[in-house]
């Protein structure tokens, strides 16, 4: 699949693949291209998403056309079927109870016991597909289909940092306490985001995650 390259503001471009829902193949290509572009040193920042990435360049050093030609060259000559990046990180999780106030909702919808939900959720090795909407929020590759569930009808005013939730087909981790509408099934004691650390983010886009029930 050949992505489309578009103007994205006055000093950035958007590389976007057309997909019908989540595509592991496309997400592999996104992260592989991201790695090549970062290694090139031609961009101020390269930000990956599920099926796209944004490349920010210095307008004083290169134009949109030059940047586009560079990206097209990488796409033409490199095999982007698998990501070049990613560290496997184990995340301990306290599932259910006060840590997972929506576990019963997920169990009822899936017609599964809590133990089975925990087994399903934790047996998958997830890709960190992208980061946002708050510092450290980790958007992961799809949860097992049996666990897919809509967001809360009314978001909570406060979701604790480290909470692990499900929203439709996605699963993710809250990096900070914030409002949120995801169905919370557990919480990790790890600090996903800490501005005082040398490396503030525990996880980065392209990493892999495995949840370890506690």
C-alpha positions, -999 to 999 in steps of 0.1 A, spaced: 0 0 0 14 33 -10 7 62 14 -4 97 4 20 126 14 3 158 22 11 193 34 7 196 72 11 232 82 39 254 70 69 231 80 55 196 82 42 168 61 17 141 68 23 105 54 -11 87 55 -21 52 46 -57 43 37 -70 16 59 -103 1 69 -97 -2 107 -65 -12 124 -39 -28 101 -9 -44 116 9 -43 83 3 -5 80 14 1 116 46 -19 110 53 3 80 45 35 100 71 26 126 97 13 102 94 46 82 95 66 114 128 49 123 144 56 89 134 92 90 146 98 125 180 82 117 183 104 86 187 135 109 166 156 84 137 162 107 130 181 139 105 156 149 87 125 135 55 115 152 39 81 144 2 73 147 -19 41 139 -19 47 101 1 79 96 30 99 107 39 136 108 74 148 98 84 183 111 113 199 91 133 231 94 118 254 67 151 273 67 170 242 56 146 223 34 113 228 16 82 207 16 91 194 -19 126 183 -8 111 166 23 85 149 2 111 136 -23 132 123 6 102 104 21 92 91 -13 128 78 -18 127 59 15 93 44 6 106 33 -28 138 17 -17 132 3 18 112 -27 29 88 -14 55 70 -46 63 83 -47 99 93 -21 124 130 -16 131 123 -3 166 107 -15 198 117 -27 233 95 -53 250 84 -39 284 65 -59 310 39 -39 329 26 -54 362 -11 -49 366 -35 -52 395 -68 -62 378 -103 -56 390 -116 -44 424 -108 -8 432 -81 -9 405 -105 -19 378 -140 -5 385 -153 -15 351 -141 -51 352 -176 -64 360 -190 -45 331 -165 -61 307 -172 -95 323 -209 -92 318 -207 -80 282 -182 -107 273 -200 -134 293 -166 -143 308 -153 -146 344 -128 -120 357 -101 -146 355 -108 -153 318 -108 -116 310 -75 -112 328 -60 -141 309 -73 -128 275 -60 -93 282 -26 -103 294 -18 -131 269 -13 -106 241 19 -89 232 8 -53 223 25 -27 201 26 9 214 11 24 183 11 60 193 13 84 223 -12 112 234 -37 127 244 -20 136 276 17 130 285 23 93 286 -11 81 274 -3 48 256 -25 38 227 -19 0 221 -27 -24 193 -61 -41 195 -73 -60 225 -87 -95 220 -121 -92 202 -141 -107 231 -131 -77 253 -141 -50 228 -165 -26 246 -177 10 241 -165 39 261 -184 51 292 -215 70 283 -203 97 308 -166 101 312 -151 101 347 -138 134 361 -107 116 374 -90 85 362 -58 76 382 -24 75 366 -15 40 355 -50 30 349 -55 4 321 -86 6 300 -106 -5 270 -124 17 245 -141 -1 216 -112 -22 201 -84 -4 218 -66 -9 251 -44 18 266 -26 31 297 -32 65 314 1 83 319 -13 109 343 -45 114 363 -70 129 340 -106 128 330 -114 98 308 -141 76 294 -123 43 289 -135 12 307 -110 7 335 -101 -29 342 -68 -25 361 -39 -3 372 -2 -6 371 20 6 400 46 18 375 50 54 368 43 57 330 52 94 329 74 114 353 86 148 342 114 146 368 131 116 353 159 118 328 137 97 305 102 110 314 83 84 293 85 47 304 70 37 270 75 51 235 57 45 202 71 14 186 78 -4 219 60 -36 228 40 -43 260 31 -74 279 8 -71 309 18 -92 340 -12 -99 364 -3 -94 400 
